[in-house]
Amino acid sequence: MGANSYGQLGLGHKEDVLLPQQLSDFCKPGRVRRITGGGGHSAVVTDGGSLFVCGLNKDGQLGLGHTEDVLYFTPCKSLLGCPIQQVACGWDFTIILTENGQVLSCGSNSFGQLGVPHGPRRCMAPQAIEFLREKVVSIAAGLRHALVATASGLVFQWGTGLASSGRRLCPGQILPLFWTAKEPSRVTGLENSKAVCVVAGAGHSASVTDAGELYVWGSNKHRQLASQAAFLPMPQKIEAHYFQNEKVTAVWSGWTHLVAQTETGKVFTWGRADYGQLGRKLESCEDWTREKQGSSLPCSRPQKSTPSSLQCLTGATEVSCGSEHNLAVIDGKMETQRVGPEDSDEHLLTLRLSIVACISRLPCSLASDWIQPVRGTAGH
């Protein structure tokens, strides 16, 4: 359900859908391993490693050898016989991880996001990223950049989409090479850690290490990196005290917010909050102004978007982030929590029968991954 302007729901039409519709004609029930979506396209990986795609295809992001939009989930025939482990959908491109650890890409290459430096501006069929010679265990795609973690714990990033904002926000600094690379470039600053997974937002990246540490870098416009800097050109660890001194075992990313889970099952959220995507209410500038009436101080936006736990999500077995909303799976009773005024639709509706839904106004798009989601996991 949701936005369907390009047929990305796989229902055979382009009308938006307000209620869930079952899809059963391309895959047997219970055989879906992963679901993920990009700016206007969707991808499904089955238990057998088959890849099905649909939706917007103007840059060949579906990997079907043409640029026509596809209204039904269609198998990527060029990958038949090559089992797929994971798929990451960027805005207009797709990154594919095979079960043997090879990485493929297709779609727009306008910002070097396919990792093929001398390739065309778009690629309509999945092609191997030859520079990645080591087995890859995790992939992620942002708006116009991508990154991977290898079996030895190294992180590589490519895509130039954030280079201009990085230069503007870090005057006088020379950006690390991975910000301007059109082929996989090692992310410096992680030499003393071993990454086990990576995730990406619209303009930021993150990785979880085998020691349960969380590193973040990139755009920090909405304080999604838990830092005061506007842009982090190098990875920076989010200190353990933000997570009650527990190890981080999983992380998920929306466009401009992050969700993490710790070793005891606690779930923390931080970053942009104006659509209720954090599941809690932050102090607004207006609230702060009323409290400070009579003061000559200017109204500077309160910086309170640091990792904070949501007790209602403790023990969640699955979490997924859309562009500006989240979903989680949890067992228990029904519970409702508001994070906005009485007449606001920015609230968290917790359906603790089997699903917890953090509801906001925008449909799921970039970075969405549901059913055994693409996430950072350390230790399980």
C-alpha positions in Angstrom: 0.0 0.0 0.0 1.0 3.6 -0.4 2.3 5.8 -3.2 2.1 4.0 -6.5 2.9 6.6 -9.2 5.2 4.3 -11.1 3.6 0.9 -10.3 6.1 0.3 -7.5 3.5 -1.7 -5.5 3.4 -4.4 -8.2 -0.4 -4.4 -8.5 -0.6 -3.8 -12.3 -1.7 -0.1 -12.1 -0.4 3.3 -11.0 -3.1 4.3 -8.5 -2.2 5.0 -4.9 -3.4 2.3 -2.5 -4.7 3.1 1.0 -5.2 -0.4 2.3 -2.9 -3.4 2.1 -3.3 -5.6 -1.0 -2.0 -9.1 -1.0 0.5 -10.1 -3.7 0.7 -13.9 -4.3 1.1 -14.4 -8.0 4.9 -14.1 -8.3 6.0 -15.9 -5.1 4.6 -18.5 -2.8 3.4 -17.3 0.6 6.1 -17.3 3.2 8.9 -17.4 0.7 9.8 -13.7 0.7 13.2 -13.1 2.3 13.6 -9.3 1.8 11.7 -6.4 0.5 13.2 -3.0 -0.2 12.3 0.2 -2.1 13.9 3.2 -3.7 12.7 6.5 -5.0 10.0 4.9 -7.2 11.0 1.2 -7.5 10.8 -1.9 -5.4 12.7 -5.2 -5.1 11.9 -8.5 -3.5 14.4 -11.3 -2.8 12.9 -14.8 -2.3 14.2 -17.6 -0.1 15.6 -19.2 -3.2 17.6 -16.1 -4.0 15.5 -14.9 -6.9 15.1 -11.2 -7.5 11.8 -9.6 -8.5 11.5 -5.9 -9.3 8.9 -3.4 -10.4 8.2 0.3 -10.6 10.1 3.3 -12.0 12.7 2.3 -14.6 13.7 5.3 -16.5 17.4 4.8 -15.7 17.3 1.0 -15.9 17.3 0.7 -12.1 15.2 -2.5 -12.4 18.1 -4.3 -14.2 15.8 -5.7 -16.9 17.7 -4.5 -19.9 15.2 -1.7 -20.8 13.8 1.6 -19.4 10.1 1.0 -19.4 8.2 1.2 -16.1 7.1 -2.2 -14.9 3.7 -2.6 -13.1 4.1 -6.2 -11.8 6.9 -7.8 -9.9 9.1 -9.3 -12.6 12.0 -11.6 -12.3 15.4 -10.2 -13.2 16.2 -12.9 -15.7 19.8 -11.9 -16.2 20.5 -13.0 -12.6 18.7 -16.4 -12.9 21.1 -19.0 -11.5 22.9 -16.4 -9.5 21.3 -16.4 -6.0 20.8 -13.0 -4.4 21.5 -12.3 -0.8 20.5 -8.6 -0.4 19.4 -5.6 -2.5 19.7 -1.9 -1.6 17.7 0.6 -3.6 18.9 4.2 -4.0 16.9 7.0 -5.4 17.3 5.9 -9.0 19.8 3.0 -8.9 20.1 -0.4 -7.3 22.9 -2.3 -5.6 22.8 -6.1 -5.5 24.7 -8.5 -3.3 25.0 -12.1 -4.5 25.2 -15.1 -2.1 28.9 -15.5 -3.0 29.7 -11.9 -1.9 29.9 -10.2 -5.3 28.3 -6.8 -5.8 26.4 -5.7 -8.9 24.8 -2.4 -9.8 22.3 -0.9 -12.3 20.4 2.3 -12.9 21.6 5.9 -12.9 25.3 6.6 -12.8 25.1 10.4 -12.9 27.0 10.7 -9.7 29.1 7.7 -9.9 26.8 5.8 -7.7 27.1 2.5 -9.6 30.8 2.2 -8.7 31.9 1.9 -12.3 34.0 5.0 -12.9 34.2 4.9 -16.7 30.8 3.5 -17.3 27.8 5.2 -19.1 25.5 7.6 -17.3 23.1 4.7 -16.8 23.2 0.9 -16.9 20.1 -1.1 -17.7 21.5 -4.5 -16.7 23.3 -5.5 -13.5 27.0 -5.2 -13.9 29.7 -6.3 -11.5 31.7 -3.7 -9.5 35.1 -5.1 -10.4 37.0 -3.0 -7.9 35.5 -4.9 -5.0 37.7 -8.0 -5.0 37.0 -9.1 -1.4 33.8 -10.8 -0.4 31.2 -8.3 0.7 28.8 -9.0 3.6 26.6 -5.9 3.7 25.5 -3.2 1.2 23.6 0.1 1.5 22.4 2.8 -0.9 21.6 6.4 -0.1 20.2 9.1 -2.3 23.2 9.3 -4.6 25.9 7.3 -2.9 26.5 3.6 -1.9 28.7 1.7 0.5 29.6 -1.8 1.5 31.2 -3.7 4.3 33.6 -6.6 3.5 34.2 -9.9 5.2 37.4 -8.5 6.8 35.5 -5.5 8.2 36.5 -2.8 5.8 34.1 -0.2 4.5 34.1 1.2 1.0 32.0 4.1 -0.3 31.4 5.7 -3.7 29.2 8.3 -5.4 29.8 12.0 -5.5 26.3 13.3 -4.6 27.4 14.7 -1.2 30.7 16.2 -2.3 29.4 19.7 -3.0 27.5 20.0 0.3 30.6 18.6 2.2 32.8 21.2 0.7 30.3 23.9 1.5 29.8 22.8 5.1 33.5 22.1 5.7 35.3 25.2 4.4 39.0 24.9 4.3 39.0 21.2 4.7 40.0 18.6 2.2 37.4 16.0 2.0 38.5 12.3 2.1 38.7 10.6 -1.2 35.6 8.5 -0.6 33.4 11.5 -1.0 34.5 12.2 -4.6 35.1 8.6 -5.7 33.2 7.1 -8.6 34.5 3.7 -7.7 34.7 2.0 -4.3 37.0 3.9 -2.0 38.0 2.8 1.5 36.4 4.9 4.2 39.2 6.2 6.3 38.8 6.6 10.1 37.6 3.1 10.7 41.1 1.4 10.7 40.8 0.3 14.4 37.4 -1.3 14.0 35.8 -4.2 12.1 32.5 -3.3 10.4 29.9 -6.0 10.2 27.2 -3.9 8.4 26.5 -0.6 6.8 23.4 1.5 6.3 22.7 4.8 4.5 20.3 7.7 4.7 19.7 10.3 2.0 23.0 12.1 2.8 24.6 10.1 5.6 26.2 6.7 6.3 26.6 4.5 9.3 28.3 1.2 10.3 28.1 -1.1 13.2 31.3 -2.9 14.4 31.8 -6.4 15.8 32.4 -4.6 19.2 28.9 -3.1 19.2 30.1 0.4 18.3 28.2 2.7 15.9 30.0 5.1 13.6 28.3 7.8 11.5 29.4 10.3 8.8 28.0 12.6 6.2 25.2 15.2 6.4 24.0 16.1 9.9 21.3 18.7 8.9 18.8 17.1 11.3 21.2 16.0 13.9 20.9 12.4 12.8 24.6 11.9 13.5 24.2 13.0 17.2 26.8 15.7 16.7 26.8 19.5 16.6 28.7 19.6 13.3 26.7 20.3 10.2 28.7 17.7 8.2 31.0 14.9 9.4 33.6 14.2 6.7 35.1 11.3 8.7 33.4 8.6 10.7 32.6 9.5 14.3 31.6 7.1 17.0 28.4 7.8 18.8 29.5 7.3 22.4 28.1 4.3 24.4 26.5 6.5 27.0 23.9 7.5 24.5 22.8 3.8 24.4 22.9 3.4 28.2 26.4 1.9 27.9 25.1 -1.1 25.9 26.5 -2.5 22.7 24.6 -1.7 19.5 23.5 -4.8 17.7 21.4 -3.4 14.9 20.9 -0.1 13.1 18.4 1.1 10.5 18.2 4.4 8.6 15.5 6.6 7.2 16.2 9.6 5.0 17.2 11.8 7.9 16.7 9.7 11.1 18.3 6.6 12.6 17.0 3.7 14.7 19.3 1.4 16.7 18.8 -1.6 18.9 21.1 -2.7 21.7 22.1 -6.0 23.2 19.2 -6.1 25.7 16.7 -5.3 23.0 16.3 -1.6 23.7 15.4 0.6 20.7 16.7 4.1 20.3 15.7 6.8 17.8 17.2 10.2 16.9 17.4 12.7 14.0 14.6 14.5 12.2 11.3 14.4 14.1 8.8 16.7 12.4 6.7 13.9 11.0 6.7 11.9 14.3 9.2 9.5 12.9 11.1 9.2 16.3 8.0 8.0 18.1 8.4 10.7 20.7 7.8 14.4 21.0 10.8 16.8 20.9 10.7 20.3 22.4 9.8 22.7 19.5 11.3 26.1 18.9 7.9 27.6 19.7 7.7 25.8 23.1 11.2 27.0 23.9 10.3 30.6 22.9 7.3 30.6 25.2 9.4 29.4 28.1 12.0 32.1 27.4 9.5 35.0 26.9 11.1 38.3 28.0 14.6 37.0 27.3 16.7 38.9 24.7 18.2 35.6 23.5 17.3 34.7 19.9 15.3 31.5 19.2 17.9 28.9 18.3 16.5 25.5 17.5 16.8 23.2 20.5 19.3 20.4 19.9 17.5 17.6 21.7 17.5 14.9 18.9 20.0 12.6 20.6 19.5 8.9 20.9 16.6 8.2 23.2 15.0 4.8 24.0 11.4 3.9 23.2 10.3 1.6 26.0 7.3 0.4 24.0 9.6 -1.0 21.3 11.9 -3.0 23.7 12.4 -6.5 22.4 11.3 -5.7 18.8 12.3 -8.6 16.6 12.2 -6.6 13.3 12.5 -2.9 12.6 12.3 -1.1 9.2 12.7 2.6 8.3 10.9 4.3 5.4 11.9 7.8 4.3 10.1 9.4 7.3 8.4 6.6 9.2 9.2 3.2 10.8 7.6 -0.2 11.3 8.5 -2.8 13.9 7.4 -6.3 14.8 6.8 -7.0 18.5 4.6 -9.3 20.6 2.3 -8.1 23.4 -0.7 -6.0 24.0 -2.2 -3.0 22.2 -0.9 0.3 23.2 -1.2 3.9 21.9 1.2 6.7 22.5 0.9 10.3 21.2 3.9 12.3 20.3 2.0 15.4 19.2 -0.9 17.6 20.3 -4.4 16.1 20.7 -5.4 17.2 17.2 -2.1 16.2 15.5 -1.7 13.3 13.2 2.0 13.1 14.1 1.7 10.2 16.6 2.9 6.7 17.3 0.3 4.1 17.1 1.6 0.9 18.7 -0.3 -2.2 17.6 1.3 -4.8 19.9 -0.6 -7.7 18.5 2.1 -8.5 16.1 3.1 -5.2 14.5 4.2 -1.8 15.9 3.7 1.0 13.4 5.3 4.4 13.8 2.9 6.4 11.6 3.7 9.6 9.7 2.4 11.4 6.7 4.8 10.1 4.0 4.8 6.8 2.2 7.7 4.4 2.5 10.4 4.9 -0.1 14.1 5.2 0.3 15.9 2.8 2.7 12.8 0.8 3.4 13.5 -2.9 4.1 10.9 -5.2 5.5 10.9 -8.9 6.4 14.4 -9.9 7.6 15.5 -6.3 6.9 18.8 -5.1 5.6 20.3 -3.9 8.9 23.4 -3.8 10.9 23.7 -6.7 13.2 26.6 -7.5 15.5 26.6 -10.8 17.3 23.4 -12.4 15.8 
